[in-house]
Amino acid sequence: WELIKTNKFGLYHITNSGEASKHDQAKYVLKKIKWNGNLVKAKTSDFNLMAKRASYSKLSNDKIERLLNKKMTNWKEAIDRYLEELFLLYYYKNIKLEIKYVENSFFYCIIRHF
């Protein structure tokens, strides 16, 4: 909402601050949920993908941070908050969580009432 209120139009990258690979993110999430399995690191080139992928694709928040005079939340803090919200949904709202991995992407959650 803060961006909309500025009435400044343009293309903005809005992502959490810091830098992490998908492997770094997965490793962090799995450690937080106390998963003890084996996480295998892979390169994009290990997959037979139809679309080409950039070898390095970090987005910059500089433009939006300057405009709003505000730093974006670090990716670890954002994951912590997300997991906390999922836990609260599970614990207080009787919602079942299924965490799954999708090939060449991050985790996604299926949330169901039971």
N, CA, C and O atoms as a GROMACS GRO file, in nm:
protein
  456
    1TRP      N    1   0.081  -0.118   0.000
    1TRP     CA    2   0.000   0.000   0.000
    1TRP      C    3   0.085   0.126   0.000
    1TRP      O    4   0.048   0.228  -0.058
    2GLU      N    5   0.199   0.116   0.065
    2GLU     CA    6   0.286   0.233   0.071
    2GLU      C    7   0.327   0.278  -0.069
    2GLU      O    8   0.332   0.398  -0.096
    3LEU      N    9   0.356   0.184  -0.157
    3LEU     CA   10   0.394   0.218  -0.294
    3LEU      C   11   0.277   0.282  -0.369
    3LEU      O   12   0.296   0.382  -0.439
    4ILE      N   13   0.159   0.228  -0.354
    4ILE     CA   14   0.041   0.281  -0.424
    4ILE      C   15   0.015   0.425  -0.380
    4ILE      O   16  -0.022   0.509  -0.462
    5LYS      N   17   0.033   0.452  -0.252
    5LYS     CA   18   0.009   0.587  -0.200
    5LYS      C   19   0.106   0.690  -0.259
    5LYS      O   20   0.073   0.809  -0.262
    6THR      N   21   0.223   0.647  -0.305
    6THR     CA   22   0.321   0.742  -0.359
    6THR      C   23   0.279   0.796  -0.495
    6THR      O   24   0.325   0.903  -0.536
    7ASN      N   25   0.192   0.724  -0.564
    7ASN     CA   26   0.149   0.762  -0.698
    7ASN      C   27   0.267   0.766  -0.797
    7ASN      O   28   0.263   0.839  -0.896
    8LYS      N   29   0.372   0.688  -0.768
    8LYS     CA   30   0.488   0.675  -0.857
    8LYS      C   31   0.471   0.547  -0.938
    8LYS      O   32   0.460   0.438  -0.880
    9PHE      N   33   0.469   0.558  -1.067
    9PHE     CA   34   0.448   0.444  -1.154
    9PHE      C   35   0.581   0.394  -1.209
    9PHE      O   36   0.675   0.472  -1.225
   10GLY      N   37   0.588   0.267  -1.237
   10GLY     CA   38   0.710   0.211  -1.294
   10GLY      C   39   0.721   0.063  -1.262
   10GLY      O   40   0.628   0.002  -1.208
   11LEU      N   41   0.834   0.008  -1.296
   11LEU     CA   42   0.863  -0.133  -1.270
   11LEU      C   43   0.949  -0.141  -1.144
   11LEU      O   44   1.056  -0.081  -1.136
   12TYR      N   45   0.900  -0.217  -1.045
   12TYR     CA   46   0.970  -0.231  -0.919
   12TYR      C   47   0.991  -0.379  -0.889
   12TYR      O   48   0.899  -0.460  -0.904
   13HIS      N   49   1.110  -0.414  -0.847
   13HIS     CA   50   1.137  -0.548  -0.796
   13HIS      C   51   1.112  -0.542  -0.646
   13HIS      O   52   1.173  -0.462  -0.575
   14ILE      N   53   1.024  -0.626  -0.598
   14ILE     CA   54   0.996  -0.629  -0.455
   14ILE      C   55   1.019  -0.772  -0.408
   14ILE      O   56   0.943  -0.864  -0.440
   15THR      N   57   1.123  -0.788  -0.332
   15THR     CA   58   1.161  -0.919  -0.281
   15THR      C   59   1.229  -0.898  -0.147
   15THR      O   60   1.264  -0.785  -0.111
   16ASN      N   61   1.248  -1.004  -0.074
   16ASN     CA   62   1.316  -0.989   0.054
   16ASN      C   63   1.462  -0.956   0.033
   16ASN      O   64   1.520  -0.989  -0.071
   17SER      N   65   1.522  -0.891   0.131
   17SER     CA   66   1.662  -0.854   0.120
   17SER      C   67   1.751  -0.974   0.149
   17SER      O   68   1.706  -1.076   0.201
   18GLY      N   69   1.876  -0.960   0.116
   18GLY     CA   70   1.971  -1.070   0.133
   18GLY      C   71   1.979  -1.152   0.007
   18GLY      O   72   1.906  -1.129  -0.090
   19GLU      N   73   2.067  -1.246   0.009
   19GLU     CA   74   2.090  -1.329  -0.108
   19GLU      C   75   2.093  -1.476  -0.067
   19GLU      O   76   2.163  -1.513   0.028
   20ALA      N   77   2.017  -1.559  -0.137
   20ALA     CA   78   2.012  -1.702  -0.106
   20ALA      C   79   1.970  -1.780  -0.230
   20ALA      O   80   1.883  -1.736  -0.306
   21SER      N   81   2.030  -1.893  -0.249
   21SER     CA   82   1.989  -1.983  -0.357
   21SER      C   83   1.864  -2.058  -0.311
   21SER      O   84   1.827  -2.053  -0.194
   22LYS      N   85   1.802  -2.128  -0.403
   22LYS     CA   86   1.688  -2.212  -0.364
   22LYS      C   87   1.734  -2.319  -0.266
   22LYS      O   88   1.660  -2.356  -0.175
   23HIS      N   89   1.856  -2.368  -0.284
   23HIS     CA   90   1.912  -2.466  -0.191
   23HIS      C   91   1.929  -2.405  -0.053
   23HIS      O   92   1.894  -2.467   0.048
   24ASP      N   93   1.981  -2.282  -0.046
   24ASP     CA   94   1.997  -2.214   0.083
   24ASP      C   95   1.861  -2.199   0.152
   24ASP      O   96   1.848  -2.221   0.272
   25GLN      N   97   1.761  -2.161   0.075
   25GLN     CA   98   1.627  -2.142   0.131
   25GLN      C   99   1.570  -2.275   0.181
   25GLN      O  100   1.516  -2.282   0.292
   26ALA      N  101   1.582  -2.379   0.100
   26ALA     CA  102   1.531  -2.510   0.140
   26ALA      C  103   1.603  -2.560   0.264
   26ALA      O  104   1.539  -2.612   0.356
   27LYS      N  105   1.734  -2.545   0.267
   27LYS     CA  106   1.814  -2.588   0.382
   27LYS      C  107   1.768  -2.515   0.509
   27LYS      O  108   1.756  -2.576   0.616
   28TYR      N  109   1.744  -2.386   0.497
   28TYR     CA  110   1.700  -2.307   0.611
   28TYR      C  111   1.563  -2.353   0.660
   28TYR      O  112   1.543  -2.371   0.781
   29VAL      N  113   1.467  -2.371   0.568
   29VAL     CA  114   1.332  -2.415   0.606
   29VAL      C  115   1.338  -2.552   0.672
   29VAL      O  116   1.276  -2.573   0.777
   30LEU      N  117   1.410  -2.644   0.612
   30LEU     CA  118   1.416  -2.780   0.665
   30LEU      C  119   1.481  -2.785   0.803
   30LEU      O  120   1.442  -2.865   0.888
   31LYS      N  121   1.580  -2.700   0.825
   31LYS     CA  122   1.642  -2.691   0.958
   31LYS      C  123   1.540  -2.637   1.059
   31LYS      O  124   1.532  -2.687   1.171
   32LYS      N  125   1.464  -2.536   1.020
   32LYS     CA  126   1.365  -2.476   1.108
   32LYS      C  127   1.256  -2.574   1.148
   32LYS      O  128   1.206  -2.570   1.260
   33ILE      N  129   1.218  -2.663   1.055
   33ILE     CA  130   1.112  -2.759   1.086
   33ILE      C  131   1.170  -2.891   1.139
   33ILE      O  132   1.098  -2.989   1.156
   34LYS      N  133   1.300  -2.889   1.163
   34LYS     CA  134   1.372  -3.004   1.222
   34LYS      C  135   1.361  -3.131   1.138
   34LYS      O  136   1.343  -3.241   1.191
   35TRP      N  137   1.372  -3.115   1.007
   35TRP     CA  138   1.372  -3.228   0.913
   35TRP      C  139   1.514  -3.282   0.907
   35TRP      O  140   1.609  -3.204   0.892
   36ASN      N  141   1.530  -3.411   0.918
   36ASN     CA  142   1.663  -3.472   0.923
   36ASN      C  143   1.700  -3.552   0.800
   36ASN      O  144   1.792  -3.634   0.805
   37GLY      N  145   1.632  -3.532   0.691
   37GLY     CA  146   1.662  -3.606   0.570
   37GLY      C  147   1.785  -3.552   0.498
   37GLY      O  148   1.857  -3.467   0.551
   38ASN      N  149   1.807  -3.600   0.379
   38ASN     CA  150   1.922  -3.560   0.298
   38ASN      C  151   1.876  -3.464   0.190
   38ASN      O  152   1.794  -3.500   0.105
   39LEU      N  153   1.927  -3.343   0.193
   39LEU     CA  154   1.895  -3.242   0.091
   39LEU      C  155   2.011  -3.240  -0.008
   39LEU      O  156   2.125  -3.213   0.029
   40VAL      N  157   1.982  -3.269  -0.133
   40VAL     CA  158   2.085  -3.277  -0.236
   40VAL      C  159   2.089  -3.145  -0.314
   40VAL      O  160   1.986  -3.097  -0.361
   41LYS      N  161   2.208  -3.089  -0.327
   41LYS     CA  162   2.225  -2.965  -0.402
   41LYS      C  163   2.234  -2.999  -0.550
   41LYS      O  164   2.303  -3.093  -0.590
   42ALA      N  165   2.163  -2.922  -0.632
   42ALA     CA  166   2.163  -2.947  -0.776
   42ALA      C  167   2.180  -2.815  -0.849
   42ALA      O  168   2.148  -2.708  -0.795
   43LYS      N  169   2.228  -2.822  -0.970
   43LYS     CA  170   2.241  -2.705  -1.056
   43LYS      C  171   2.125  -2.705  -1.154
   43LYS      O  172   2.068  -2.810  -1.184
   44THR      N  173   2.090  -2.588  -1.202
   44THR     CA  174   1.984  -2.578  -1.302
   44THR      C  175   2.015  -2.665  -1.422
   44THR      O  176   1.925  -2.724  -1.482
   45SER      N  177   2.143  -2.674  -1.457
   45SER     CA  178   2.183  -2.754  -1.573
   45SER      C  179   2.158  -2.904  -1.552
   45SER      O  180   2.162  -2.981  -1.649
   46ASP      N  181   2.133  -2.946  -1.428
   46ASP     CA  182   2.104  -3.087  -1.400
   46ASP      C  183   1.963  -3.126  -1.448
   46ASP      O  184   1.932  -3.244  -1.458
   47PHE      N  185   1.881  -3.027  -1.477
   47PHE     CA  186   1.743  -3.053  -1.517
   47PHE      C  187   1.726  -3.024  -1.666
   47PHE      O  188   1.787  -2.931  -1.720
   48ASN      N  189   1.644  -3.102  -1.730
   48ASN     CA  190   1.615  -3.082  -1.872
   48ASN      C  191   1.497  -2.984  -1.883
   48ASN      O  192   1.382  -3.025  -1.897
   49LEU      N  193   1.528  -2.855  -1.877
   49LEU     CA  194   1.424  -2.753  -1.877
   49LEU      C  195   1.403  -2.699  -2.018
   49LEU      O  196   1.498  -2.682  -2.094
   50MET      N  197   1.279  -2.671  -2.050
   50MET     CA  198   1.249  -2.618  -2.183
   50MET      C  199   1.296  -2.474  -2.197
   50MET      O  200   1.346  -2.434  -2.302
   51ALA      N  201   1.281  -2.395  -2.091
   51ALA     CA  202   1.321  -2.254  -2.096
   51ALA      C  203   1.460  -2.238  -2.038
   51ALA      O  204   1.495  -2.304  -1.940
   52LYS      N  205   1.539  -2.151  -2.097
   52LYS     CA  206   1.672  -2.122  -2.044
   52LYS      C  207   1.659  -2.041  -1.916
   52LYS      O  208   1.568  -1.959  -1.903
   53ARG      N  209   1.749  -2.064  -1.824
   53ARG     CA  210   1.752  -1.992  -1.698
   53ARG      C  211   1.882  -1.914  -1.687
   53ARG      O  212   1.987  -1.958  -1.734
   54ALA      N  213   1.874  -1.799  -1.624
   54ALA     CA  214   1.994  -1.719  -1.601
   54ALA      C  215   2.081  -1.789  -1.497
   54ALA      O  216   2.030  -1.855  -1.406
   55SER      N  217   2.212  -1.774  -1.511
   55SER     CA  218   2.301  -1.836  -1.414
   55SER      C  219   2.301  -1.759  -1.282
   55SER      O  220   2.335  -1.815  -1.178
   56TYR      N  221   2.265  -1.632  -1.286
   56TYR     CA  222   2.258  -1.549  -1.167
   56TYR      C  223   2.142  -1.453  -1.185
   56TYR      O  224   2.137  -1.379  -1.283
   57SER      N  225   2.047  -1.454  -1.092
   57SER     CA  226   1.926  -1.374  -1.114
   57SER      C  227   1.876  -1.304  -0.988
   57SER      O  228   1.756  -1.302  -0.962
   58LYS      N  229   1.967  -1.247  -0.911
   58LYS     CA  230   1.927  -1.174  -0.791
   58LYS      C  231   1.855  -1.046  -0.832
   58LYS      O  232   1.902  -0.972  -0.919
   59LEU      N  233   1.740  -1.021  -0.769
   59LEU     CA  234   1.666  -0.898  -0.794
   59LEU      C  235   1.715  -0.790  -0.698
   59LEU      O  236   1.755  -0.819  -0.586
   60SER      N  237   1.712  -0.666  -0.743
   60SER     CA  238   1.755  -0.553  -0.661
   60SER      C  239   1.633  -0.477  -0.610
   60SER      O  240   1.543  -0.443  -0.686
   61ASN      N  241   1.632  -0.450  -0.479
   61ASN     CA  242   1.528  -0.370  -0.417
   61ASN      C  243   1.564  -0.222  -0.409
   61ASN      O  244   1.488  -0.143  -0.354
   62ASP      N  245   1.679  -0.183  -0.464
   62ASP     CA  246   1.729  -0.047  -0.445
   62ASP      C  247   1.625   0.060  -0.479
   62ASP      O  248   1.607   0.155  -0.402
   63LYS      N  249   1.558   0.046  -0.591
   63LYS     CA  250   1.463   0.148  -0.637
   63LYS      C  251   1.347   0.165  -0.538
   63LYS      O  252   1.312   0.277  -0.501
   64ILE      N  253   1.288   0.055  -0.495
   64ILE     CA  254   1.174   0.062  -0.404
   64ILE      C  255   1.218   0.107  -0.264
   64ILE      O  256   1.145   0.180  -0.197
   65GLU      N  257   1.336   0.064  -0.221
   65GLU     CA  258   1.386   0.105  -0.089
   65GLU      C  259   1.415   0.255  -0.086
   65GLU      O  260   1.389   0.321   0.015
   66ARG      N  261   1.469   0.308  -0.194
   66ARG     CA  262   1.494   0.454  -0.200
   66ARG      C  263   1.362   0.531  -0.200
   66ARG      O  264   1.349   0.631  -0.130
   67LEU      N  265   1.266   0.484  -0.278
   67LEU     CA  266   1.137   0.552  -0.290
   67LEU      C  267   1.064   0.555  -0.155
   67LEU      O  268   1.009   0.658  -0.116
   68LEU      N  269   1.062   0.441  -0.085
   68LEU     CA  270   0.988   0.431   0.040
   68LEU      C  271   1.072   0.465   0.163
   68LEU      O  272   1.020   0.476   0.274
   69ASN      N  273   1.204   0.480   0.142
   69ASN     CA  274   1.297   0.504   0.252
   69ASN      C  275   1.281   0.395   0.359
   69ASN      O  276   1.271   0.422   0.478
   70LYS      N  277   1.280   0.271   0.311
   70LYS     CA  278   1.255   0.157   0.399
   70LYS      C  279   1.329   0.035   0.345
   70LYS      O  280   1.326   0.009   0.225
   71LYS      N  281   1.396  -0.039   0.434
   71LYS     CA  282   1.464  -0.163   0.394
   71LYS      C  283   1.364  -0.277   0.391
   71LYS      O  284   1.274  -0.285   0.475
   72MET      N  285   1.379  -0.367   0.294
   72MET     CA  286   1.293  -0.484   0.286
   72MET      C  287   1.340  -0.586   0.390
   72MET      O  288   1.458  -0.590   0.425
   73THR      N  289   1.248  -0.667   0.438
   73THR     CA  290   1.278  -0.769   0.537
   73THR      C  291   1.376  -0.872   0.480
   73THR      O  292   1.366  -0.909   0.363
   74ASN      N  293   1.469  -0.917   0.561
   74ASN     CA  294   1.562  -1.022   0.522
   74ASN      C  295   1.487  -1.151   0.494
   74ASN      O  296   1.385  -1.179   0.558
   75TRP      N  297   1.537  -1.231   0.398
   75TRP     CA  298   1.467  -1.352   0.357
   75TRP      C  299   1.451  -1.451   0.472
   75TRP      O  300   1.350  -1.521   0.478
   76LYS      N  301   1.548  -1.459   0.562
   76LYS     CA  302   1.535  -1.552   0.676
   76LYS      C  303   1.423  -1.508   0.770
   76LYS      O  304   1.345  -1.590   0.818
   77GLU      N  305   1.416  -1.378   0.797
   77GLU     CA  306   1.309  -1.326   0.882
   77GLU      C  307   1.172  -1.351   0.819
   77GLU      O  308   1.076  -1.383   0.889
   78ALA      N  309   1.164  -1.336   0.687
   78ALA     CA  310   1.038  -1.358   0.617
   78ALA      C  311   0.996  -1.505   0.625
   78ALA      O  312   0.878  -1.535   0.645
   79ILE      N  313   1.091  -1.596   0.609
   79ILE     CA  314   1.060  -1.739   0.621
   79ILE      C  315   1.017  -1.771   0.764
   79ILE      O  316   0.922  -1.846   0.784
   80ASP      N  317   1.087  -1.713   0.862
   80ASP     CA  318   1.049  -1.736   1.002
   80ASP      C  319   0.904  -1.692   1.027
   80ASP      O  320   0.827  -1.764   1.090
   81ARG      N  321   0.869  -1.574   0.977
   81ARG     CA  322   0.734  -1.523   0.997
   81ARG      C  323   0.631  -1.613   0.926
   81ARG      O  324   0.524  -1.641   0.980
   82TYR      N  325   0.665  -1.656   0.805
   82TYR     CA  326   0.575  -1.744   0.729
   82TYR      C  327   0.552  -1.876   0.803
   82TYR      O  328   0.439  -1.922   0.816
   83LEU      N  329   0.660  -1.936   0.852
   83LEU     CA  330   0.646  -2.062   0.924
   83LEU      C  331   0.569  -2.045   1.054
   83LEU      O  332   0.491  -2.132   1.092
   84GLU      N  333   0.590  -1.933   1.120
   84GLU     CA  334   0.516  -1.905   1.243
   84GLU      C  335   0.366  -1.892   1.213
   84GLU      O  336   0.283  -1.945   1.288
   85GLU      N  337   0.332  -1.824   1.105
   85GLU     CA  338   0.192  -1.811   1.068
   85GLU      C  339   0.132  -1.946   1.031
   85GLU      O  340   0.017  -1.974   1.066
   86LEU      N  341   0.207  -2.030   0.962
   86LEU     CA  342   0.158  -2.165   0.930
   86LEU      C  343   0.136  -2.246   1.056
   86LEU      O  344   0.036  -2.317   1.069
   87PHE      N  345   0.230  -2.235   1.150
   87PHE     CA  346   0.216  -2.308   1.277
   87PHE      C  347   0.090  -2.261   1.351
   87PHE      O  348   0.015  -2.343   1.403
   88LEU      N  349   0.067  -2.131   1.355
   88LEU     CA  350  -0.050  -2.078   1.424
   88LEU      C  351  -0.179  -2.127   1.357
   88LEU      O  352  -0.275  -2.160   1.426
   89LEU      N  353  -0.179  -2.131   1.224
   89LEU     CA  354  -0.296  -2.186   1.154
   89LEU      C  355  -0.318  -2.332   1.193
   89LEU      O  356  -0.431  -2.374   1.220
   90TYR      N  357  -0.210  -2.407   1.195
   90TYR     CA  358  -0.218  -2.549   1.228
   90TYR      C  359  -0.265  -2.568   1.372
   90TYR      O  360  -0.355  -2.647   1.399
   91TYR      N  361  -0.204  -2.494   1.462
   91TYR     CA  362  -0.229  -2.516   1.605
   91TYR      C  363  -0.366  -2.464   1.649
   91TYR      O  364  -0.438  -2.532   1.721
   92TYR      N  365  -0.401  -2.343   1.605
   92TYR     CA  366  -0.522  -2.279   1.655
   92TYR      C  367  -0.645  -2.297   1.568
   92TYR      O  368  -0.757  -2.283   1.617
   93LYS      N  369  -0.627  -2.326   1.443
   93LYS     CA  370  -0.742  -2.332   1.352
   93LYS      C  371  -0.770  -2.474   1.302
   93LYS      O  372  -0.854  -2.494   1.214
   94ASN      N  373  -0.700  -2.574   1.358
   94ASN     CA  374  -0.720  -2.713   1.316
   94ASN      C  375  -0.707  -2.730   1.165
   94ASN      O  376  -0.792  -2.789   1.100
   95ILE      N  377  -0.598  -2.677   1.113
   95ILE     CA  378  -0.572  -2.686   0.969
   95ILE      C  379  -0.455  -2.782   0.949
   95ILE      O  380  -0.354  -2.772   1.017
   96LYS      N  381  -0.470  -2.873   0.856
   96LYS     CA  382  -0.364  -2.970   0.825
   96LYS      C  383  -0.272  -2.910   0.719
   96LYS      O  384  -0.318  -2.856   0.618
   97LEU      N  385  -0.142  -2.921   0.744
   97LEU     CA  386  -0.044  -2.869   0.649
   97LEU      C  387   0.028  -2.985   0.583
   97LEU      O  388   0.072  -3.078   0.650
   98GLU      N  389   0.042  -2.980   0.454
   98GLU     CA  390   0.123  -3.077   0.381
   98GLU      C  391   0.228  -2.997   0.306
   98GLU      O  392   0.196  -2.918   0.217
   99ILE      N  393   0.355  -3.018   0.341
   99ILE     CA  394   0.462  -2.946   0.274
   99ILE      C  395   0.520  -3.037   0.167
   99ILE      O  396   0.560  -3.150   0.196
  100LYS      N  397   0.524  -2.990   0.044
  100LYS     CA  398   0.571  -3.070  -0.068
  100LYS      C  399   0.678  -2.994  -0.145
  100LYS      O  400   0.686  -2.871  -0.138
  101TYR      N  401   0.758  -3.067  -0.217
  101TYR     CA  402   0.860  -3.007  -0.302
  101TYR      C  403   0.821  -3.027  -0.447
  101TYR      O  404   0.784  -3.137  -0.488
  102VAL      N  405   0.830  -2.921  -0.524
  102VAL     CA  406   0.801  -2.928  -0.667
  102VAL      C  407   0.933  -2.917  -0.741
  102VAL      O  408   1.014  -2.829  -0.712
  103GLU      N  409   0.955  -3.005  -0.838
  103GLU     CA  410   1.081  -3.007  -0.911
  103GLU      C  411   1.119  -2.868  -0.962
  103GLU      O  412   1.039  -2.798  -1.023
  104ASN      N  413   1.243  -2.831  -0.935
  104ASN     CA  414   1.302  -2.705  -0.979
  104ASN      C  415   1.224  -2.582  -0.932
  104ASN      O  416   1.220  -2.480  -1.001
  105SER      N  417   1.164  -2.591  -0.816
  105SER     CA  418   1.102  -2.473  -0.757
  105SER      C  419   1.115  -2.487  -0.607
  105SER      O  420   1.186  -2.575  -0.558
  106PHE      N  421   1.049  -2.404  -0.536
  106PHE     CA  422   1.059  -2.408  -0.391
  106PHE      C  423   0.947  -2.494  -0.337
  106PHE      O  424   0.875  -2.559  -0.413
  107PHE      N  425   0.932  -2.495  -0.208
  107PHE     CA  426   0.827  -2.573  -0.145
  107PHE      C  427   0.694  -2.503  -0.159
  107PHE      O  428   0.688  -2.380  -0.172
  108TYR      N  429   0.588  -2.581  -0.157
  108TYR     CA  430   0.458  -2.519  -0.149
  108TYR      C  431   0.379  -2.593  -0.043
  108TYR      O  432   0.410  -2.708  -0.011
  109CYS      N  433   0.280  -2.530   0.010
  109CYS     CA  434   0.199  -2.590   0.115
  109CYS      C  435   0.057  -2.610   0.066
  109CYS      O  436   0.000  -2.525  -0.002
  110ILE      N  437   0.001  -2.722   0.102
  110ILE     CA  438  -0.141  -2.745   0.082
  110ILE      C  439  -0.203  -2.732   0.221
  110ILE      O  440  -0.163  -2.800   0.315
  111ILE      N  441  -0.299  -2.644   0.232
  111ILE     CA  442  -0.363  -2.621   0.362
  111ILE      C  443  -0.505  -2.670   0.354
  111ILE      O  444  -0.582  -2.630   0.266
  112ARG      N  445  -0.540  -2.758   0.448
  112ARG     CA  446  -0.675  -2.816   0.448
  112ARG      C  447  -0.732  -2.811   0.589
  112ARG      O  448  -0.661  -2.830   0.687
  113HIS      N  449  -0.863  -2.785   0.597
  113HIS     CA  450  -0.933  -2.798   0.725
  113HIS      C  451  -0.957  -2.946   0.749
  113HIS      O  452  -0.977  -3.020   0.653
  114PHE      N  453  -0.956  -2.989   0.873
  114PHE     CA  454  -0.992  -3.128   0.903
  114PHE      C  455  -1.090  -3.132   1.017
  114PHE      O  456  -1.133  -3.240   1.057
   0.00000   0.00000   0.00000
